[in-house]
Amino acid sequence: MFKIFLLIFFLSAPVNAEETIFSMKPKELWVLESENAFVLEDKYPQAPVHLLVISKQIIKSINEAPVGLLEEMLKLAKEAARM
């Protein structure tokens, strides 16, 4: 049985920033994408399947994330884990 490790990231950046370290990754590296999030394989995996689910929106903290975005990211994580 494989262990699956998923991280959900909310991009944080200076107020006027339009890009972050994750959003600058080429789309060819994206494993999966939805309207408001995308999935990357971790550069330094800690498990056989280690994926990062990243919001396309810059959000300061999980407390400020819209519920719809959280739901979308969890669905994306489940879909990516099944691939």
N, C-alpha and C positions, 0 to 999 in steps of 0.2 A: 504494500500500500504506500502510495506517495504522500508526502506531506506537502501541503500547499500553504504558501505564505503570501498574504496579500496586504499591501499597505495602501491606504487611501490618503492622498496628499491634497492639501489645499494650498494653492500657490500664494505665497506671500512675497511682496515686493514693495518698494517705495510707492507712495501714493500715485505718482504720475507715471509709473513704469507700465509698459505695455507688454513686456516680455520677461520671462524668468528663465532660470537654467533649464527647466523641463520643457517649457514651450519653445525653446530654441533648438530642441532635438529635431532632426529631420523626420518628416512624416514616414519615411521608409522604415524607421525603427519602431513605429507605433504598431503594436500587436493588434489592437482593436480600437475603435473610435465610436463615440456617440455624439450627439449634438453638443453636449456640454462637458465631456470628459474624454480621456484617452488612456490606454494601457501601454506600459513599457515593461520589458524584462529588466530586472535589476542588474546593474553592472557587477555587483558583488553579491550574488545570491547566497542566502543562508539556508535554503531548502531546494530540493530538486525543481520545484515550480515556485518561483519567487517573482511576483508581479507587482508593479506599482500602478495604482489607479489614480489619475491626476485630473483635477478640475481644470478646465480651460479658463475659468474665471479666477481672478485674483481675489482671495478671501482671507481676511486676517486670522480668523479662528473658526473652528467647527461650530462654535456657538452662533456665528453670523451666517452660516451656510443655510440656504433655503432648503426646506424639507424635500422638495421635489428634486433638487440636485443630489442630495444624499441618497434618495431612492434610486435615481438614475445611476449613480456611481456603484451602488451595491449590485444592481442588476448587471452592470457591465463587468463587475468583478466575478460574478457567478458565471457569466457567459465565457469570459476569458479563461477561467479555471477549468472549464469543460473542454477547451480546445486541445 
